[in-house]
Amino acid sequence: MPGADLKFDKCDDSSMDDTPIFMGCTWYSPDGTQAFDVSLLKERRATDKPQSAPWLVTGVRAAVCRPDKD
């Protein structure tokens, strides 16, 4: 399970002006034992349309380290 003390790191926009919006967001634990990445996609819509396109999750990656118990 993700720790309750996860810290938001950043979101990077890797899309181009006329393509769908591709975002990658990361969170981490302060002790360095957990890291989570989420990839998101959102279709661009014309500015004259009042509704917003939903964000779609295209990938999730988690890295969790645990100390060995002797």
OpenMM code with the backbone's topology and positions (N, CA, C; nanometers):
from openmm import Vec3, app, unit

residues = "MET PRO GLY ALA ASP LEU LYS PHE ASP LYS CYS ASP ASP SER SER MET ASP ASP THR PRO ILE PHE MET GLY CYS THR TRP TYR SER PRO ASP GLY THR GLN ALA PHE ASP VAL SER LEU LEU LYS GLU ARG ARG ALA THR ASP LYS PRO GLN SER ALA PRO TRP LEU VAL THR GLY VAL ARG ALA ALA VAL CYS ARG PRO ASP LYS ASP".split()
positions = [
    Vec3(0.0842, -0.1188, 0.0000),
    Vec3(0.0000, 0.0000, 0.0000),
    Vec3(0.0882, 0.1244, 0.0000),
    Vec3(0.0465, 0.2277, -0.0742),
    Vec3(0.1224, 0.3534, -0.0711),
    Vec3(0.1192, 0.4140, 0.0686),
    Vec3(0.2300, 0.4712, 0.1074),
    Vec3(0.2356, 0.5364, 0.2368),
    Vec3(0.1526, 0.6641, 0.2384),
    Vec3(0.1028, 0.6992, 0.3552),
    Vec3(0.0196, 0.8186, 0.3685),
    Vec3(0.1012, 0.9473, 0.3571),
    Vec3(0.2330, 0.9358, 0.3678),
    Vec3(0.3175, 1.0554, 0.3657),
    Vec3(0.3812, 1.0815, 0.2289),
    Vec3(0.3201, 1.0330, 0.1222),
    Vec3(0.3750, 1.0577, -0.0113),
    Vec3(0.3740, 1.2068, -0.0423),
    Vec3(0.4782, 1.2523, -0.1077),
    Vec3(0.4927, 1.3930, -0.1453),
    Vec3(0.4818, 1.4054, -0.2963),
    Vec3(0.4096, 1.5060, -0.3420),
    Vec3(0.4009, 1.5326, -0.4849),
    Vec3(0.5346, 1.5870, -0.5313),
    Vec3(0.5832, 1.5356, -0.6456),
    Vec3(0.7099, 1.5827, -0.7009),
    Vec3(0.6838, 1.6823, -0.8128),
    Vec3(0.6262, 1.6342, -0.9259),
    Vec3(0.6043, 1.7238, -1.0393),
    Vec3(0.5144, 1.6585, -1.1432),
    Vec3(0.4671, 1.7388, -1.2342),
    Vec3(0.3986, 1.6918, -1.3552),
    Vec3(0.4695, 1.7557, -1.4734),
    Vec3(0.5015, 1.6759, -1.5720),
    Vec3(0.5671, 1.7250, -1.6933),
    Vec3(0.4736, 1.7086, -1.8114),
    Vec3(0.4609, 1.8131, -1.8901),
    Vec3(0.3798, 1.8110, -2.0118),
    Vec3(0.4728, 1.7824, -2.1290),
    Vec3(0.4540, 1.6668, -2.1932),
    Vec3(0.5393, 1.6309, -2.3066),
    Vec3(0.4634, 1.6378, -2.4385),
    Vec3(0.3534, 1.7122, -2.4410),
    Vec3(0.2728, 1.7218, -2.5629),
    Vec3(0.3193, 1.8386, -2.6493),
    Vec3(0.2730, 1.8367, -2.7736),
    Vec3(0.2998, 1.9452, -2.8673),
    Vec3(0.1709, 2.0259, -2.8811),
    Vec3(0.1778, 2.1419, -2.9433),
    Vec3(0.0636, 2.2336, -2.9495),
    Vec3(-0.0630, 2.1750, -3.0099),
    Vec3(-0.0519, 2.0946, -3.1128),
    Vec3(-0.1725, 2.0467, -3.1815),
    Vec3(-0.1982, 1.8972, -3.1603),
    Vec3(-0.1363, 1.8392, -3.0596),
    Vec3(-0.1551, 1.6970, -3.0296),
    Vec3(-0.2313, 1.6825, -2.8984),
    Vec3(-0.2745, 1.5613, -2.8641),
    Vec3(-0.3339, 1.5421, -2.7309),
    Vec3(-0.2340, 1.5816, -2.6223),
    Vec3(-0.2850, 1.6121, -2.5058),
    Vec3(-0.2007, 1.6516, -2.3932),
    Vec3(-0.1508, 1.5248, -2.3239),
    Vec3(-0.0196, 1.5090, -2.3133),
    Vec3(0.0426, 1.3962, -2.2448),
    Vec3(0.1128, 1.4498, -2.1204),
    Vec3(0.0723, 1.4015, -2.0035),
    Vec3(0.1319, 1.4455, -1.8784),
    Vec3(0.1882, 1.3254, -1.8037),
    Vec3(0.2963, 1.3467, -1.7357),
    Vec3(0.3532, 1.2459, -1.6465),
    Vec3(0.3726, 1.3077, -1.5093),
    Vec3(0.3117, 1.2489, -1.4065),
    Vec3(0.3188, 1.3034, -1.2709),
    Vec3(0.3848, 1.2019, -1.1784),
    Vec3(0.4612, 1.2528, -1.0807),
    Vec3(0.5329, 1.1644, -0.9893),
    Vec3(0.5116, 1.2062, -0.8440),
    Vec3(0.5136, 1.1040, -0.7577),
    Vec3(0.5071, 1.1200, -0.6125),
    Vec3(0.6170, 1.0337, -0.5528),
    Vec3(0.6615, 1.0674, -0.4334),
    Vec3(0.7684, 0.9912, -0.3676),
    Vec3(0.7485, 0.9948, -0.2163),
    Vec3(0.8114, 0.9029, -0.1476),
    Vec3(0.8103, 0.9049, -0.0011),
    Vec3(0.9384, 0.9736, 0.0465),
    Vec3(0.9305, 1.0503, 0.1545),
    Vec3(1.0490, 1.1216, 0.2033),
    Vec3(1.1658, 1.0300, 0.2398),
    Vec3(1.1366, 0.9057, 0.2787),
    Vec3(1.2463, 0.8149, 0.3153),
    Vec3(1.3081, 0.7448, 0.1942),
    Vec3(1.2579, 0.7731, 0.0748),
    Vec3(1.3159, 0.7177, -0.0469),
    Vec3(1.2789, 0.5744, -0.0779),
    Vec3(1.1815, 0.5177, -0.0073),
    Vec3(1.1460, 0.3773, -0.0294),
    Vec3(1.0297, 0.3577, -0.1266),
    Vec3(0.9610, 0.4655, -0.1650),
    Vec3(0.8478, 0.4524, -0.2566),
    Vec3(0.8518, 0.5634, -0.3614),
    Vec3(0.8177, 0.5263, -0.4850),
    Vec3(0.8041, 0.6233, -0.5934),
    Vec3(0.6903, 0.5776, -0.6837),
    Vec3(0.6076, 0.6714, -0.7260),
    Vec3(0.4923, 0.6402, -0.8102),
    Vec3(0.4869, 0.7363, -0.9274),
    Vec3(0.4649, 0.6829, -1.0466),
    Vec3(0.4521, 0.7622, -1.1684),
    Vec3(0.3184, 0.7306, -1.2322),
    Vec3(0.2483, 0.8332, -1.2780),
    Vec3(0.1208, 0.8168, -1.3468),
    Vec3(0.1297, 0.8911, -1.4795),
    Vec3(0.0934, 0.8238, -1.5893),
    Vec3(0.0892, 0.8855, -1.7213),
    Vec3(-0.0554, 0.9146, -1.7564),
    Vec3(-0.0795, 1.0362, -1.8054),
    Vec3(-0.2148, 1.0816, -1.8361),
    Vec3(-0.2238, 1.1339, -1.9789),
    Vec3(-0.3415, 1.1212, -2.0373),
    Vec3(-0.3683, 1.1678, -2.1735),
    Vec3(-0.5006, 1.2421, -2.1725),
    Vec3(-0.5055, 1.3550, -2.2428),
    Vec3(-0.6293, 1.4310, -2.2554),
    Vec3(-0.6381, 1.4826, -2.3976),
    Vec3(-0.7499, 1.4561, -2.4633),
    Vec3(-0.7702, 1.5051, -2.5997),
    Vec3(-0.7919, 1.6562, -2.5965),
    Vec3(-0.7372, 1.7248, -2.6927),
    Vec3(-0.7614, 1.8694, -2.7031),
    Vec3(-0.8978, 1.8906, -2.7676),
    Vec3(-0.9681, 1.9899, -2.7211),
    Vec3(-1.0990, 2.0243, -2.7780),
    Vec3(-1.0958, 2.1691, -2.8216),
    Vec3(-1.1823, 2.1993, -2.9139),
    Vec3(-1.1916, 2.3373, -2.9610),
    Vec3(-1.2292, 2.4284, -2.8440),
    Vec3(-1.1774, 2.5494, -2.8444),
    Vec3(-1.2018, 2.6409, -2.7340),
    Vec3(-1.3466, 2.6882, -2.7268),
    Vec3(-1.4238, 2.6699, -2.8352),
    Vec3(-1.5642, 2.7138, -2.8324),
    Vec3(-1.6558, 2.6101, -2.7681),
    Vec3(-1.6028, 2.4923, -2.7314),
    Vec3(-1.6835, 2.3902, -2.6638),
    Vec3(-1.6692, 2.4084, -2.5131),
    Vec3(-1.7808, 2.4235, -2.4405),
    Vec3(-1.7715, 2.4502, -2.2975),
    Vec3(-1.7266, 2.3307, -2.2136),
    Vec3(-1.7545, 2.2090, -2.2570),
    Vec3(-1.7179, 2.0930, -2.1758),
    Vec3(-1.5695, 2.0609, -2.1930),
    Vec3(-1.5156, 2.0010, -2.0917),
    Vec3(-1.3741, 1.9642, -2.0932),
    Vec3(-1.3608, 1.8148, -2.1169),
    Vec3(-1.2590, 1.7766, -2.1905),
    Vec3(-1.2327, 1.6340, -2.2136),
    Vec3(-1.1813, 1.5719, -2.0845),
    Vec3(-1.2155, 1.4455, -2.0570),
    Vec3(-1.1662, 1.3806, -1.9353),
    Vec3(-1.0189, 1.3401, -1.9494),
    Vec3(-0.9506, 1.3309, -1.8372),
    Vec3(-0.8155, 1.2771, -1.8350),
    Vec3(-0.8246, 1.1251, -1.8352),
    Vec3(-0.7406, 1.0606, -1.9131),
    Vec3(-0.7341, 0.9149, -1.9176),
    Vec3(-0.5991, 0.8703, -1.8624),
    Vec3(-0.6003, 0.7718, -1.7753),
    Vec3(-0.4765, 0.7157, -1.7214),
    Vec3(-0.4248, 0.6140, -1.8225),
    Vec3(-0.3046, 0.6355, -1.8724),
    Vec3(-0.2476, 0.5450, -1.9714),
    Vec3(-0.1388, 0.4558, -1.9138),
    Vec3(-0.0947, 0.4858, -1.7927),
    Vec3(0.0071, 0.4016, -1.7306),
    Vec3(0.0294, 0.4384, -1.5857),
    Vec3(0.0643, 0.3379, -1.5063),
    Vec3(0.0971, 0.3567, -1.3654),
    Vec3(0.2194, 0.2704, -1.3355),
    Vec3(0.3156, 0.3290, -1.2661),
    Vec3(0.4351, 0.2545, -1.2281),
    Vec3(0.4630, 0.2821, -1.0810),
    Vec3(0.4919, 0.1770, -1.0081),
    Vec3(0.5223, 0.1919, -0.8658),
    Vec3(0.6518, 0.1185, -0.8342),
    Vec3(0.7330, 0.1797, -0.7511),
    Vec3(0.8544, 0.1171, -0.7001),
    Vec3(0.8503, 0.1262, -0.5489),
    Vec3(0.8491, 0.0114, -0.4826),
    Vec3(0.8434, 0.0069, -0.3365),
    Vec3(0.9590, -0.0794, -0.2882),
    Vec3(1.0426, -0.0215, -0.2044),
    Vec3(1.1564, -0.0946, -0.1472),
    Vec3(1.1277, -0.1223, -0.0001),
    Vec3(1.1628, -0.2411, 0.0426),
    Vec3(1.1468, -0.2793, 0.1830),
    Vec3(1.2801, -0.3321, 0.2329),
    Vec3(1.3167, -0.2957, 0.3547),
    Vec3(1.4424, -0.3496, 0.4086),
    Vec3(1.4284, -0.4983, 0.4365),
    Vec3(1.5374, -0.5719, 0.4166),
    Vec3(1.5379, -0.7156, 0.4486),
    Vec3(1.5267, -0.7328, 0.5995),
    Vec3(1.4482, -0.8309, 0.6384),
    Vec3(1.4352, -0.8632, 0.7810),
    Vec3(1.5220, -0.9863, 0.8090),
    Vec3(1.6127, -0.9731, 0.9013),
    Vec3(1.7008, -1.0836, 0.9369),
    Vec3(1.6502, -1.1552, 1.0592),
] * unit.nanometer
topology = app.Topology()
chain = topology.addChain("A")
for resn in residues:
    res = topology.addResidue(resn, chain)
    for name in ("N", "CA", "C"):
        topology.addAtom(name, app.Element.getBySymbol(name[0]), res)
